[in-house]
Amino acid sequence: MIDWDDAELPIATQAELLGLNRSSLYYKPVEPSPEEVFIKHRIDEIYTKYPFFGSRRITAVLNENGLHINRKAVQRHMREMGIAGISPGPNLSKRNLEHRIYPYLLRNLDITHPNQVWGIDITYIRLQRGWMYLVAIIDWYSRYVVSWELDQTLEIDFVLEAVKRALSHAQPEIINSDQGSHFTSPKYTELVLDKKVQISMDGKGRALDNIITERLWRTIKYEEVYLKEYESPREARKEINNYLHFYNHERPHQSLGYKPPASVYGL
């Protein structure tokens, strides 16, 4: 990384060349240990397969497979991974109690057309020696990924970038998320409400309220992420970009009559 105090290249140019968000250039992470990387990767695999598992069950599975770890450590790793809508960092580990929680609007709702309902969520993406975070916005009717972004931190900027990009293309009637700190933040809610979009939030502890997005995560990880070993953020961004283009425009979906999402979305 170039020291930007003496750099000739603008920060935005450095970010583009490295395949990173601009905000990531200000973040200098401590290299995680191989043990920490291994544990987080294994938790990710378990949670991807069983998104309704909490820390108690994940701890049990880890111990059954010979990885002796206590529940408190598993809970810490899950917080750091952003699992179940919990984010790490100062005052971010739990939702700010002053932030408003919105009701779940999708129960028994017939979803009949594109841009009626979008879902937004964040997931953990593993690298060889670390990890990143992927946020995606998916149209529930067509399964089309409207927008996405990768970052090395769980700061809110990359979420806002993805939302702004999505809203520049179309405007949904409802956008659904979990109750995590990103989605209860006024920065997010005001951005959405200013576009006259209704906000819907999963019930607390109900991972399957956002089932369409959970299925997207499983698809991306089983068909792309788990088949590769990304050496760098830049490689992860490139490969995931390629996969999501394939997912949107070429991959046939059984639930869509074996059509790709883009054709059902109307592109």
N, C-alpha and C positions, 0 to 999 in steps of 0.2 A: 504494500500500500504506500502510495506517495504521501509524504507529509504536505498537507495542503497549505501550510504557512509559506512553503517555498515552492509550491507547485506551479508549473506553467499551464497545465491543463485545468480548466474549470471543474469544479466538483461534479457538476451534472455530466460532463464528458467522461470523467473517471468512473462514475456510476454506470454509465452505459457500456463502457468497455469491459467492466468487471461483471456485468450482469446483475447489478445490485440496485436497490432503491437508494436515492440520494441520502436518506436518513441513516442508512446502514453505514455510511462512511464515517459517521461520527461515533459509531459503536465499536469498541475494541474489546471483544470478548476474550475471556480467559479460556485457553485451550482445554476442553473437557478431557477427563481421563478415559482410557479405553473401557474401563469398567462402567463408568457412567453412561457412555454411549451405548454399550451393550444392553444395559438395563432399560434405558429409554426405548431403544429399538424393540426390545421384547415386549414392553408394556404396550407400545404402539401396535404390534401385531395382535396382541390379545384384545385390545380395545376395538381395533378395526373389525375383528371377527365377532366380538360380543359388545356392541356399543352400550348395552344396558348393564354391563358389569361395573360395579363400583370398586373402590380400593380394596375392600375386604376380599372379594372374589378374585381380583387380579393378584393379590398377595398369595392367596391359596394356590392359584395356578402356577405362579412362579416357584413356590416352594415345592409343589408336586413335581416340577421339572428340574429340581436340583439346585435352584438358585435361592439360597437362603437369605431372605430379606424380611424385615419387619414392616408392618402396615404403615407406620409413621413415615418410613423412608419412601414407600410406594406413594403415599399421599403427596409428599414433597415433590417427587418426580412428576406426578400427574399435574400438579399445580404449574410446575415449570414448563410442562409440555402444552399447557392450555387446554387440557382435556376437561370436558364438561363445562366449557365456557368460563373456566377460571384462569386468570392471567397472573404472571409473576411480576415482581418489581414493587417498588415503594407504593403503598396504598392501592395496589392493583390486584392483590391476591384474592380479594372479594369484591363483589359489587358494592359500590357506594350506596349506602342505605338511603341517601337523599335522592338517588336517581329513580325515576319512575319505571315501574314494571307495567307492560301492556298486556292485555288479555290475549289468549290464544284464539284466533279467528277462523281456523281451518277445520275444526271438528265438524263433520257432516257437511262440509262445503263441497258442492259439485264444481270441479275445475274443468272448464269446458273450452278454454281458448288461451292462446299465448298471451303473456304479459298480464294475466289475471293474478297469478301468485308467483313471486320469486322467493327462493330460500337463500340465506347467506350463512356461512359457517367458516370456521378455521380448523385446519388439521395440521398435524406434525408430519414433516417430510424428512426422512433420514438421509444423511450423507455418510460417506465412509468414516469421517472423523468428527462428525457433528450432526447438525440438523438445521432445518429451516421451517418456516410456517407458510402454509398456503391458504389464502382466503379465496373463496369462489362464490359467485352468484349464479344460481341455476333457475331457469324457468321450469316450474313444476309440470306444466302441461306437456311441453315438448322435450324436456330433459336437456335443453340447450344451455351450455355454459355461457352466460351473457358477458361475464367479466371475471378476471382472476388476477391475483398478484402474489408474489413470493417475497418474503423478507427474512432476515436472520434474527429479528427481534419481534416481540409481541407488542411493540408500541402501536398506537392506533393509526398512524399515518398510512400504512399500507392498506388498511381496511377502507379508509376514507378515499384513497386513490381508486380502489376497485369500484366503490359505490359511485363515485363521480363519473367514472368511465361508463358504467352501466347506464346511469341515468342520462348520459349524453346521447345514448342510442335509443332508449325507449323508456316508458314510464309504466310501472306495474300498478295494479290496484292495491295490492297487499305485498309487503315484504316480511318474511318470517325469519326469526333467529332464535337463539337460546337467550338466557338471561345474563350472559356474561358481561363483564365490565365494558367491553368494546361497544356492545349493542345497547347498553343502558346509558352510555355517555351522551351528554347533550351534543357533543360534536357530531355524533352519528344520528341521533334522533332528530335534531334540528335540520340536518342535511336532507333527511328523508321526508320529514313533514313539510318542509318548504316546497317540495314537489307535489304536495297533496296526495302522498302515498300513505296508506294505513299501515301501522306497525302491528305485527303479531309476534308473540313470544311463546316459546314452548313452556309447558308447565314445569316447575322445578323438579329436576330429577327424571324428566320424561324424555329420554334421548330419542325415542321413536316418534315424537311429535314432529321431528324434522327428518322423517324417514327417507324422503327423496334425496336429500343431500347426503345422508349417511350412506345410501347406496352408491352415490357418486364417489365418495371417498373409497369405498371398498373396490370399486371398479378401477379407479386410478392406481391404487396401491397393488392390487393383484395383477393388473395387466401392464403396469409400467414401473412403479417405484420399486417393488420387491424383486423385480427381474433384473435390476441394474444396481450398480454401486457408484453413485455420483461422487466424483472426487472434489468437486468445487460447487459453490453457488451458481457460477456461470453455467456449468454443465447441467445442473439440475434445472435451471431456468430454460435452457435450450431444449432439453429432452421433454420436459413437461409441456412446453409450448407446442412441440411437435405432436405429442400425444393428444393434447386437447383439441388441436386442429383435426386430427384423425377422429377423435371421439365425436366432435360436432358435425363433421362433414362427410365422414365415410363409414363409421362404425354402425351397423344395423342394430336397432333395439327391438327385442322381442315385443315389448309392451307398446311399441309404436308401429306394429305390423311390419317389422324388419326394415323400417326406414331410418335414416340418420336424423338426429335431432334438428339439424339446420333446415331440412326440408319441411319438417312439421312446424318449426318456428316461423317459417315463411321466408327463408333466405334462399 
